[in-house]
Amino acid sequence: MKPRLMEKVGSFPLLFIHGTQGSGKSSMCTEVFWPLFGVPGADAYSVTETEFALVKLLSATRSVPVVADEYKPYDMPLHRLQLLHRYMRRLYRGETEERGRSDLSVVSYRLHAPLCVAGETRPTEAALLERLLTVNPEKATLKRRDCRAAFRKLKSVNLALFAPRYIQFCLGRDFAKDFQVARTVADVLLEGREVPPRVVDNLAAMLLGIHLFEEFAQECGYSLPVDLGAREAVDAVLADILEAEAGVKNALDTFLEMLGVMAVQGHLRHRVHYVFEGDRLYLHLESAYDAFRAHCKRIDYEGEVVDTRALRRLLQENLREGGYVVALNERVCFDGRMNRRRAVVLDLSRTHLASVGDFPCSTEGVRDWRARSGGYDSATEEANG
């Protein structure tokens, strides 16, 4: 179904299984998931394959998933991790990789394999999170007797015999009709929730799989439970993927979250980098950003760090969307009337990423400024419209 979904939507999500050691990730992939696609008794590939090996793997199939195991960012060379992430992003839309030969000719590899990655943690990069469907198995669940019994029963049969009949069934389906059913169910389950478009497409792909499985069971004469847990599956994916109020956590959200840590540690100073009034944080962006960059270098932070231009774009976007940014250029007295600077204003009551308690301070600075200057000057009024 992946080729048809790529033609319809233009993308296909990556499956990411993450959990603690012993939670059943590798066993689920190699002893249940892979055999269902007709691949019995195979070991998973490594996420640390060379670049050319990755290109060959990800262009070798359009239907049988490629399973890559042992995703451990802390135990991977940085260039290997960045390489894997880059190909994961490109795989989502089925991009083409060009390789030159010694005779100056070019070979094209279409990256279109379904990919399943397993590891103890998942990526945190926003661009990747919107391309994933995540599963988070837990040890506590596996300890239940009924789960162990079900796994033993699955292993006792030849699961590879499932693939030929299921593939034949899928090829005979009306894809447009089935996908419309999945879209309708997704609309119902996501009603009233703010979800990024890519995540909606990913969930529709997951619900399409559930729908096809139900239809296949019915054609084979089997009676499945009325509720296979589609709503719970959707809620679990959203809870894992959506870390911020408006969707996947972006570089601005990470910046604000880390500023709270820096303030507690004393690397972000009251009346120098920020002041407060109530729940509103008045932040001098340039000096706070410099402190943030120094902090990232100090702790060897490996996440995404954008420049100030990109950060300002994110601030403007958050303001337009009615997020926690409430002003971009407000004139504030940081430490007396002679120390007035432009500040970005963040309302921490609108977000759970940071709270007033994360920033040691008093509110005298802003109160004194409001009492003496009325809060705004003409330049501020023009800048904020």
Salt bridges, closest charged atoms under 4 A:
GLU31 OE1 - LYS155 NZ 2.86
GLU51 OE2 - ARG99 NH2 3.05
GLU70 OE1 - LYS72 NZ 3.41
GLU95 OE1 - ARG90 NE 2.99
GLU97 OE1 - ARG90 NH1 2.32
GLU97 OE2 - ARG99 NH2 3.38
GLU120 OE2 - LYS72 NZ 3.92
GLU125 OE1 - HIS85 ND1 3.66
GLU125 OE2 - ARG89 NH1 2.80
GLU130 OE1 - ARG198 NH1 3.71
ASP146 OD2 - ARG144 NH2 2.97
ASP178 OD1 - ARG173 NH2 2.79
ASP178 OD1 - HIS211 NE2 3.07
ASP201 OD1 - ARG183 NH2 2.48
GLU215 OE1 - ARG173 NH2 3.69
ASP235 OD1 - ARG193 NH1 2.83
ASP240 OD2 - HIS18 NE2 2.77
ASP240 OD1 - ARG122 NE 3.10
GLU243 OE2 - ARG122 NH2 3.06
GLU245 OE2 - HIS352 ND1 2.94
GLU257 OE1 - LYS249 NZ 2.81
GLU277 OE1 - ARG370 NE 2.75
GLU286 OE1 - HIS284 NE2 3.72
GLU286 OE2 - ARG312 NH2 2.48
GLU330 OE2 - ARG370 NH2 3.31
ASP335 OD1 - ARG271 NH1 3.99
ASP347 OD2 - ARG350 NE 3.55
GLU364 OE1 - ARG271 NH2 3.65
ASP368 OD1 - ARG372 NE 2.86
ASP377 OD2 - ARG331 NE 3.20
